[in-house]
């Protein structure tokens, strides 16, 4: 099965400025060596290597290394789409959409996440459905399609709770906070409540990257509502945590918000 058949026409993304700029950077670490077992079959090696790239891509994305995350997603879709690996394919498409989201390419992000949800439904991959709905909800929010954003975000949260996926629940709460902050009728109180719930759950589960992102979001929200001291407190914590974890992209955003106070 080809990626173009499963997800749709990729040419708009390859032609975009984001695609061209990222494509000029060499791809990241190669995990194929971990599956270099002479006794393994070709199919076993394919699955091991595909899964290794999925895991490494997730690490790069959470660290904010967008170029490496992009290249792994691109490499995966070009290399493994011929195999029947729908779950891994879905993860990589969502990851690519998250990269475009962080680069502020809203139309591309929305197109990728809409196709990802269609793909998940067509393959009945509902175990990953909550995450797909959550990122789709945020994409709708950034496109100012607020009703659809809230609906998707709430469906994601309900599904994560129903399936007992507490990590996905924490991320869905964080993205719901983002959603409530979009649009002309942004709801600061509801956004703050969602961020605080996400922060508490992320802390409980040891999800430090998400915990730091919640601190950043709360700092930015406090700045918007005029509470400068609270904004400084949250942003300072976020910067410290990002630096401790060696994360990229996020510290610069937090420092920029702190300087703007």
PAZAPA-4460 file (N, C-alpha, C; in steps of 0.05 Angstrom, whole numbers, plus 32768, in hexadecimal, padded with zeros to 4 digits):
% residues 261
    n_x    n_y    n_z   ca_x   ca_y   ca_z    c_x    c_y    c_z   seq   type   mol
   8011   7FE8   8000   8000   8000   8000   8012   8019   8000     1      X     A
   800E   802B   7FEE   801D   8043   7FEB   8012   8058   7FFE     2      X     A
   8024   806A   8008   801B   807F   801A   8008   8092   800C     3      X     A
   800D   8096   7FF2   7FFB   80A8   7FE3   7FDF   809D   7FE2     4      X     A
   7FDD   8083   7FE0   7FC2   8077   7FDF   7FB4   8077   7FFA     5      X     A
   7FC4   8073   800F   7FB8   8072   802A   7FB2   808D   8035     6      X     A
   7FC3   80A0   8031   7FC0   80BA   803E   7FB7   80D0   802A     7      X     A
   7FBB   80CC   8011   7FB4   80E1   7FFE   7FCC   80EB   7FEE     8      X     A
   7FC8   80FF   7FDE   7FDD   810A   7FCD   7FF0   811A   7FDE     9      X     A
   800A   8112   7FDE   801E   8120   7FEE   802B   8137   7FE0    10      X     A
   8025   813B   7FC7   8033   8150   7FB7   8030   816C   7FC3    11      X     A
   8019   8174   7FCE   8017   818F   7FDA   802B   8193   7FF0    12      X     A
   8031   817E   8000   8043   8181   8016   8060   8182   800C    13      X     A
   8066   8172   7FF8   8082   8172   7FED   8088   818D   7FDF    14      X     A
   8073   819A   7FD5   8077   81B3   7FC7   8078   81CB   7FDA    15      X     A
   8072   81C7   7FF4   8070   81DD   8006   808B   81E7   800E    16      X     A
   808C   8200   8018   80A5   820C   8021   80B0   81FC   8039    17      X     A
   809E   81F3   804B   80A8   81E4   8062   80B5   81CA   8059    18      X     A
   80A9   81BC   8046   80B4   81A3   803C   80D0   81A8   802F    19      X     A
   80D2   81BD   801F   80EB   81C2   8011   8101   81C9   8025    20      X     A
   80FB   81DA   8039   8110   81E3   804B   8119   81CC   805D    21      X     A
   8107   81BB   8066   810E   81A4   8076   811D   818F   8067    22      X     A
   8116   818C   804D   8122   8177   803D   8140   817B   8038    23      X     A
   8149   8194   803D   8165   819A   8037   8178   8190   804D    24      X     A
   816C   8188   8064   817C   817F   807B   817F   8161   807B    25      X     A
   8198   8156   807F   819B   8139   8080   818A   812C   8095    26      X     A
   8181   8114   808F   8170   8106   80A2   817F   80FE   80BB    27      X     A
   8171   80F6   80D0   817D   80F1   80EA   8188   80D5   80EE    28      X     A
   818B   80CD   8107   8198   80B4   810E   8189   809C   8101    29      X     A
   8199   8088   80FA   818E   8071   80EE   818D   805A   8102    30      X     A
   8174   8051   8109   8171   803C   811C   8171   8020   8110    31      X     A
   8175   801E   80F6   8173   8004   80EA   8186   7FF0   80F6    32      X     A
   819D   7FFA   8100   81B1   7FE8   810B   81A6   7FD6   8121    33      X     A
   8192   7FE0   812F   8188   7FD0   8146   817A   7FB6   813C    34      X     A
   8172   7FB6   8123   8164   7F9E   8118   8177   7F8D   8106    35      X     A
   8191   7F92   8108   81A4   7F84   80F7   81AA   7F68   8102    36      X     A
   8196   7F58   8102   8198   7F3D   810C   8198   7F2A   80F5    37      X     A
   81AE   7F1C   80F0   81B0   7F0B   80D8   819C   7EF4   80D8    38      X     A
   8190   7EEE   80EF   817C   7ED8   80EF   8160   7EE1   80EA    39      X     A
   815C   7EFC   80E8   8141   7F06   80E4   8139   7F05   80C7    40      X     A
   811F   7F01   80C2   8115   7F01   80A7   8113   7F1D   809C    41      X     A
   810F   7F20   8082   810D   7F3A   8076   80F4   7F49   8081    42      X     A
   80DF   7F3A   8085   80C6   7F47   8090   80CB   7F50   80AC    43      X     A
   80D8   7F3F   80BC   80DE   7F48   80D8   80EF   7F61   80D8    44      X     A
   8103   7F62   80C7   8114   7F7A   80C6   8105   7F93   80BE    45      X     A
   80F3   7F8F   80AA   80E2   7FA6   80A1   80D2   7FB1   80B8    46      X     A
   80C5   7FA0   80C7   80B4   7FA9   80DD   80C5   7FB6   80F3    47      X     A
   80DC   7FAA   80FA   80ED   7FB5   810E   80F8   7FD0   8107    48      X     A
   8100   7FD3   80EE   810B   7FED   80E5   80F6   8002   80E4    49      X     A
   80DE   7FFA   80DA   80C8   800D   80D9   80C0   8017   80F4    50      X     A
   80BF   8004   8107   80B7   800C   8123   80CD   801D   8130    51      X     A
   80E7   8017   812A   80FD   8027   8135   80FB   8044   812B    52      X     A
   80F5   8047   8112   80F2   8062   8107   80DA   8071   8114    53      X     A
   80C4   8063   8118   80AD   806F   8125   80B5   8079   8141    54      X     A
   80C3   8068   8150   80CA   8070   816B   80DD   8088   816B    55      X     A
   80F1   8087   815A   8105   809D   8159   80F7   80B7   8150    56      X     A
   80E5   80B5   813D   80D6   80CC   8134   80C7   80D9   814B    57      X     A
   80BB   80C9   815C   80AC   80D3   8173   80BE   80E2   8186    58      X     A
   80D7   80D7   818A   80EA   80E4   819B   80F2   8100   8190    59      X     A
   80F8   8101   8176   8100   811A   816A   80EA   812F   816C    60      X     A
   80D1   8126   8168   80BA   8138   8168   80B7   8144   8184    61      X     A
   80B8   8133   8199   80B3   813C   81B4   80CA   814E   81BD    62      X     A
   80E2   814A   81B2   80F9   815B   81BA   80F8   8176   81AA    63      X     A
   80E7   8178   8196   80E5   8190   8187   80F9   8191   8170    64      X     A
   8105   817A   8169   8118   8179   8153   8108   8174   813A    65      X     A
   80FD   818A   812E   80EA   8188   8119   80F6   817D   80FF    66      X     A
   810E   8184   80F9   811A   817B   80E0   811F   815C   80E0    67      X     A
   8128   8152   80F7   812C   8135   80F9   8112   8126   80F9    68      X     A
   80FE   8131   8107   80E3   8125   8107   80D7   8124   80EC    69      X     A
   80DB   813A   80DD   80D0   813C   80C2   80DE   8127   80B0    70      X     A
   80F8   8125   80B1   8106   8112   80A0   80FF   80F5   80A6    71      X     A
   80FC   80EF   80BF   80F4   80D3   80C5   80D8   80CD   80BB    72      X     A
   80C5   80E0   80BE   80AA   80DC   80B4   80AB   80D9   8095    73      X     A
   80BA   80EB   8088   80BC   80E9   806B   80C8   80CF   8062    74      X     A
   80DE   80C8   806F   80EC   80AF   8069   80DA   8097   806D    75      X     A
   80CB   8097   8083   80BA   8080   8089   80A5   807D   8073    76      X     A
   8097   8093   806C   8082   8091   8059   808C   8089   803D    77      X     A
   80A4   8090   8037   80B0   8088   801D   80BA   806C   801D    78      X     A
   80C3   8062   8034   80D0   8048   8036   80BD   8031   803D    79      X     A
   80AB   8036   8050   809C   8020   805B   807E   801F   8053    80      X     A
   8076   8033   8043   8059   8034   803C   8051   801C   802B    81      X     A
   8064   800E   801F   805E   7FF6   8010   8056   7FDF   8022    82      X     A
   805D   7FE0   803C   8056   7FCB   804F   803B   7FD1   805B    83      X     A
   802F   7FBC   8066   8015   7FBE   8073   801A   7FC5   8091    84      X     A
   8020   7FDE   8096   8026   7FE7   80B1   8014   8000   80B8    85      X     A
   7FFA   7FFC   80B8   7FE8   8013   80BA   7FEB   8023   80D4    86      X     A
   7FF0   8016   80EB   7FF3   8025   8104   800C   8037   8102    87      X     A
   8023   802C   80FA   803B   803B   80F8   8039   8051   80E3    88      X     A
   802B   804B   80CD   8027   8060   80B8   8017   8077   80C3    89      X     A
   8002   8071   80D2   7FF2   8086   80DE   8002   8097   80F1    90      X     A
   8013   808B   8101   8023   809A   8114   8035   80AD   8105    91      X     A
   8041   80A4   80F0   8054   80B5   80E1   8046   80CC   80D3    92      X     A
   802E   80C7   80C9   801F   80DD   80BC   8017   80F2   80D0    93      X     A
   800E   80E9   80E8   8007   80FC   80FD   8020   810B   8106    94      X     A
   8036   80FE   8108   804F   810B   8110   8057   8121   80FC    95      X     A
   8054   811B   80E2   805A   812E   80CD   8047   8146   80D0    96      X     A
   802E   8141   80D6   801B   8157   80DA   8022   8168   80F2    97      X     A
   802D   815C   8107   8035   816B   811F   804D   817D   8119    98      X     A
   805F   8173   8108   8076   8183   80FF   806C   819C   80F1    99      X     A
   805A   8198   80DD   8050   81AF   80CE   8041   81C2   80E1   100      X     A
   8033   81B7   80F5   8025   81C8   8108   8038   81DB   8117   101      X     A
   804F   81CF   8121   8062   81DF   812F   8070   81F4   811D   102      X     A
   8070   81EE   8103   807B   8201   80F0   8067   8216   80E6   103      X     A
   804E   8214   80F1   8039   8227   80EB   802F   8225   80CE   104      X     A
   8031   820D   80C2   8025   8208   80A8   800A   81FB   80AD   105      X     A
   7FF6   820D   80B1   7FDC   8204   80BB   7FCC   81F3   80A7   106      X     A
   7FCC   81FC   808E   7FBC   81ED   807A   7FC7   81D1   8076   107      X     A
   7FE2   81CE   8075   7FEE   81B4   8072   7FE9   81A2   808A   108      X     A
   7FEB   81AF   80A2   7FE5   81A0   80BA   7FC9   8194   80BA   109      X     A
   7FB6   81A5   80B4   7F9A   819D   80B4   7F95   8187   809F   110      X     A
   7FA0   818A   8088   7F9C   8176   8073   7FA7   815B   807B   111      X     A
   7FBF   815B   8088   7FCB   8142   8091   7FBB   8135   80A7   112      X     A
   7FB2   8144   80BA   7FA3   8139   80D0   7F87   812F   80C8   113      X     A
   7F7A   813D   80B5   7F61   8134   80AB   7F64   8119   809D   114      X     A
   7F79   8117   808D   7F7E   80FE   807F   7F86   80E8   8092   115      X     A
   7F94   80EF   80A7   7F9C   80DB   80BB   7F83   80D0   80C9   116      X     A
   7F70   80E1   80D0   7F57   80D7   80DD   7F47   80C5   80C9   117      X     A
   7F46   80CD   80B0   7F38   80BD   809C   7F45   80A2   809A   118      X     A
   7F60   80A2   809A   7F6F   8089   8099   7F6A   8077   80B1   119      X     A
   7F6A   8084   80C9   7F65   8075   80E2   7F4A   8068   80E1   120      X     A
   7F36   8077   80D8   7F1B   806C   80D6   7F19   8055   80C2   121      X     A
   7F26   8059   80AB   7F25   8044   8096   7F32   802A   809F   122      X     A
   7F47   802C   80B0   7F56   8015   80B9   7F4C   800C   80D5   123      X     A
   7F39   801A   80E0   7F2E   8014   80FB   7F45   8014   8110   124      X     A
   7F56   8028   810F   7F6C   802B   8122   7F63   803E   8138   125      X     A
   7F51   8034   8149   7F46   8046   815D   7F57   8048   8176   126      X     A
   7F6A   8036   8179   7F7C   8037   8190   7F8D   8051   818F   127      X     A
   7F92   805B   8176   7FA1   8073   8172   7F8E   808B   816C   128      X     A
   7F74   8085   816C   7F61   8099   8163   7F61   80B2   8174   129      X     A
   7F65   80AF   818F   7F63   80C7   81A0   7F79   80DB   8199   130      X     A
   7F91   80D1   8194   7FA7   80E3   818D   7FA1   80F1   8173   131      X     A
   7F97   80E2   815F   7F91   80EE   8145   7F7C   8103   8148   132      X     A
   7F67   80FD   8157   7F51   8111   815B   7F5C   812A   8169   133      X     A
   7F6E   8126   817D   7F78   813D   818C   7F88   8150   817A   134      X     A
   7F9A   8145   816A   7FAA   8157   8158   7F99   8163   8142   135      X     A
   7F84   8153   8139   7F72   815E   8126   7F62   8176   8132   136      X     A
   7F5A   8173   814B   7F4C   8188   8158   7F5D   81A2   815A   137      X     A
   7F76   819F   8161   7F87   81B7   8162   7F8A   81C3   8146   138      X     A
   7F8D   81B2   8131   7F8F   81BC   8116   7F77   81CC   810E   139      X     A
   7F5F   81C2   8115   7F47   81D1   8110   7F47   81EC   811F   140      X     A
   7F51   81EB   8138   7F52   8204   8147   7F64   8218   813A   141      X     A
   7F7B   8210   8131   7F8E   8223   8125   7F82   822D   810A   142      X     A
   7F71   821E   80FE   7F64   8227   80E5   7F4B   8237   80EB   143      X     A
   7F46   823C   8105   7F2F   824C   810F   7F14   823E   8109   144      X     A
   7F15   8224   8108   7EFC   8214   8105   7EF6   820A   8121   145      X     A
   7EED   821C   8132   7EED   8217   814F   7ED9   8201   8158   146      X     A
   7EC1   8201   814C   7EAD   81ED   8154   7EB8   81D1   814E   147      X     A
   7EC4   81CD   8136   7ED0   81B3   8130   7EE7   81AD   8142   148      X     A
   7EF6   81C1   8149   7F0E   81BE   815A   7F05   81B3   8176   149      X     A
   7EF2   81C0   8182   7EE8   81B8   819C   7EDC   819C   819B   150      X     A
   7ECD   8197   8186   7EC0   817C   8184   7ED6   8166   8182   151      X     A
   7EEA   816A   8171   7EFF   8156   816D   7F0F   8153   8187   152      X     A
   7F16   816A   8194   7F25   8168   81AC   7F17   815A   81C2   153      X     A
   7EFD   815F   81C5   7EED   8152   81DA   7EEA   8134   81D4   154      X     A
   7EE6   812D   81BB   7EE4   8111   81B3   7EFE   8103   81B9   155      X     A
   7F15   8110   81B4   7F2F   8105   81BA   7F32   80FF   81D8   156      X     A
   7F2A   8113   81E8   7F2C   810F   8205   7F1A   80F9   820F   157      X     A
   7F01   80F8   8206   7EEF   80E3   820E   7EF9   80C8   8206   158      X     A
   7F04   80C5   81EE   7F0D   80AB   81E4   7F26   80A2   81F4   159      X     A
   7F38   80B5   81FA   7F50   80AE   820A   7F48   80A4   8225   160      X     A
   7F35   80B1   8232   7F2C   80A9   824C   7F1E   808E   824B   161      X     A
   7F0E   808A   8236   7EFF   8070   8233   7F13   8059   8230   162      X     A
   7F29   805E   8222   7F3C   8049   821C   7F52   8047   8232   163      X     A
   7F51   8059   8246   7F65   8059   825B   7F80   8061   8252   164      X     A
   7F82   8072   823D   7F9B   807C   8233   7FA2   8096   8240   165      X     A
   7FAE   8094   8258   7FB2   80AC   8268   7FC6   80C0   825C   166      X     A
   7FDB   80B5   824F   7FEE   80C7   8241   7FE1   80D7   822B   167      X     A
   7FD0   80C9   821B   7FC1   80D6   8206   7FAD   80EA   8212   168      X     A
   7FA1   80E2   8228   7F8F   80F4   8236   7F9D   810E   823D   169      X     A
   7FB5   810C   8248   7FC4   8124   8250   7FC9   8136   8238   170      X     A
   7FD1   812A   8221   7FD7   813A   8209   7FBD   8146   81FE   171      X     A
   7FA7   8137   81FF   7F8E   8141   81F6   7F84   8159   8206   172      X     A
   7F89   8158   8220   7F82   816F   8231   7F92   8187   822A   173      X     A
   7FAC   8183   8225   7FBE   8199   821D   7FB4   81A5   8203   174      X     A
   7FAD   8195   81EF   7FA4   819F   81D5   7F89   81AC   81D8   175      X     A
   7F78   81A2   81EA   7F5E   81B0   81EF   7F63   81CC   81FA   176      X     A
   7F77   81CE   820B   7F7E   81E9   8215   7F86   81FB   81FE   177      X     A
   7F96   81F1   81EB   7F9D   8200   81D3   7F84   8209   81C4   178      X     A
   7F72   81F5   81C0   7F5A   81FA   81B1   7F49   8210   81BD   179      X     A
   7F46   8210   81D8   7F36   8224   81E5   7F43   8240   81E3   180      X     A
   7F5C   8241   81DC   7F6A   825A   81DA   7F69   8266   81BE   181      X     A
   7F5D   8258   81AB   7F5C   8261   818F   7F41   8270   818B   182      X     A
   7F40   827F   8175   7F27   828C   816C   7F22   82A6   817A   183      X     A
   7F0E   82B4   8170   7F08   82CF   817A   7EFC   82CD   8196   184      X     A
   7EEF   82B7   819D   7EE3   82B4   81B7   7EF3   82A1   81C8   185      X     A
   7F0D   82A5   81C9   7F1F   8294   81D8   7F16   8293   81F6   186      X     A
   7F17   827B   8201   7F0D   8277   821C   7F25   8271   822E   187      X     A
   7F30   8287   823A   7F49   8284   824B   7F44   8271   8262   188      X     A
   7F2D   8273   826F   7F28   8262   8287   7F28   8245   8280   189      X     A
   7F1A   823E   826A   7F19   8222   8262   7F34   8218   8258   190      X     A
   7F43   822A   824B   7F5E   8222   8242   7F70   821D   825A   191      X     A
   7F6E   822F   826E   7F7E   822B   8286   7F78   8212   8295   192      X     A
   7F5E   820C   8297   7F56   81F3   82A5   7F61   81DA   8297   193      X     A
   7F5F   81DA   827C   7F69   81C3   826D   7F87   81C1   8270   194      X     A
   7F96   81D7   826F   7FB3   81D6   8272   7FBB   81CC   828E   195      X     A
   7FAC   81D5   82A3   7FB3   81CC   82BE   7FAD   81AE   82C1   196      X     A
   7F97   81A5   82B6   7F92   8188   82B7   7FA7   8178   82A8   197      X     A
   7FAF   8182   8291   7FC4   8175   8281   7FDE   8175   8291   198      X     A
   7FE5   818B   829D   7FFE   818E   82AD   7FFE   817A   82C4   199      X     A
   7FE8   8178   82D3   7FE7   8166   82E9   7FEA   8149   82E0   200      X     A
   7FDD   8141   82CB   7FDE   8126   82C1   7FFA   8120   82B6   201      X     A
   8005   8133   82A7   8020   812F   829B   8034   812B   82B2   202      X     A
   8032   813B   82C7   8044   8138   82DE   8041   811D   82EB   203      X     A
   8028   8114   82EE   8024   80FA   82FB   802F   80E4   82EA   204      X     A
   802E   80E6   82D0   8037   80D1   82BE   8054   80D3   82B7   205      X     A
   8061   80E9   82C0   807D   80EC   82B9   8082   80F5   829C   206      X     A
   806E   8103   8291   8071   810C   8275   807D   8128   8275   207      X     A
   8097   812A   827A   80A4   8144   827F   80A2   8157   8266   208      X     A
   80A6   814D   824E   80A3   815F   8237   8088   816C   8236   209      X     A
   8073   815D   823A   8058   8168   823A   8054   817A   8252   210      X     A
   805F   8173   8269   805D   8184   8280   8069   81A0   827B   211      X     A
   8080   81A0   826D   808D   81B9   8267   807D   81C9   8253   212      X     A
   8070   81BB   823F   805F   81C9   822C   8047   81D5   823A   213      X     A
   803D   81C8   824E   8026   81D3   825D   802F   81EC   826C   214      X     A
   8047   81EC   8277   8051   8204   8285   8054   821B   8271   215      X     A
   805D   8215   8259   8060   822A   8244   8044   8235   823D   216      X     A
   8031   8223   8239   8016   822B   8231   8009   823C   8247   217      X     A
   800D   8234   8260   8001   8244   8276   800F   825F   8278   218      X     A
   8029   8260   8272   8037   827A   8272   802D   828C   825C   219      X     A
   8029   8281   8244   801F   8291   822E   8003   829A   8234   220      X     A
   7FF2   8289   8240   7FD7   8290   8246   7FD6   82A6   825B   221      X     A
   7FE7   82A4   826F   7FE8   82B9   8284   7FF1   82D4   8278   222      X     A
   8003   82D3   8265   800C   82EC   8258   7FF5   82F8   8249   223      X     A
   7FE5   82E8   823B   7FCE   82F3   822C   7FB9   8300   823E   224      X     A
   7FB6   82F5   8256   7FA2   82FF   8268   7FAD   8314   827B   225      X     A
   7FC6   831D   8277   7FD2   8333   8286   7FDE   832C   82A1   226      X     A
   7FE1   8312   82A7   7FED   830A   82C0   800B   8305   82BB   227      X     A
   801B   831A   82BC   8037   8318   82B4   8048   8308   82C7   228      X     A
   8043   830A   82E1   8053   82FB   82F4   804E   82DD   82F1   229      X     A
   8035   82D6   82EE   802E   82B9   82EA   803A   82AF   82D0   230      X     A
   803A   82C0   82BC   8045   82B9   82A2   8063   82B4   82A6   231      X     A
   8071   82C6   82B4   808E   82C2   82B8   8094   82A8   82C7   232      X     A
   8084   82A2   82DB   8088   8289   82EB   8086   8271   82D9   233      X     A
   8070   826F   82CA   806C   8257   82B9   8081   8255   82A3   234      X     A
   8087   826C   8297   809B   826C   8281   80B7   8265   828A   235      X     A
   80BE   826E   82A2   80D8   8268   82AD   80DA   824A   82B3   236      X     A
   80C5   823E   82BE   80C5   8221   82C2   80C7   8212   82A8   237      X     A
   80B8   821B   8294   80B9   820E   827A   80D5   820E   826E   238      X     A
   80E2   8226   826E   80FC   8228   8263   8110   8216   8271   239      X     A
   810F   8215   828B   8121   8204   829A   811D   81E6   8293   240      X     A
   8103   81DE   8291   80FE   81C2   828B   8106   81BB   826E   241      X     A
   8101   81CD   825B   8109   81C8   8240   8127   81C5   823E   242      X     A
   8136   81D6   824C   8153   81D5   824B   815D   81BC   8258   243      X     A
   8152   81B4   826E   815A   819B   827C   8157   8183   826A   244      X     A
   8142   8183   8259   813C   816C   8248   814A   816E   822D   245      X     A
   8158   8184   8228   8166   8188   820E   8153   818B   81F7   246      X     A
   813B   8196   81FC   8127   8199   81E7   812E   81B1   81D5   247      X     A
   8125   81AF   81BC   8129   81C4   81A9   810E   81D1   81A2   248      X     A
   810F   81E8   8195   80F7   81F7   818D   80E8   8204   81A4   249      X     A
   80E1   81F3   81B8   80D1   81FD   81CE   80DF   8211   81E0   250      X     A
   80F9   820E   81E7   8105   8223   81F8   8105   823E   81EB   251      X     A
   810A   823F   81D1   810A   8259   81C3   80EF   8267   81C4   252      X     A
   80DA   8257   81C1   80BF   8262   81C3   80B9   826D   81DF   253      X     A
   80C1   825E   81F3   80BD   8267   820F   80CD   8280   8215   254      X     A
   80E6   8280   820C   80F7   8298   8211   80EC   82B0   8203   255      X     A
   80E2   82AD   81EB   80D6   82C3   81DC   80BE   82CE   81EB   256      X     A
   80AD   82BC   81F6   8095   82C5   8205   809D   82D4   821E   257      X     A
   80B3   82CA   822B   80BC   82D7   8244   80C7   82F3   823E   258      X     A
   80D6   82F6   8229   80E1   8310   8221   80CB   8324   821A   259      X     A
   80B4   831A   8210   809E   832C   8207   808E   8337   821E   260      X     A
   8092   832D   8237   8083   8336   824D   808A   8353   8255   261      X     A
***
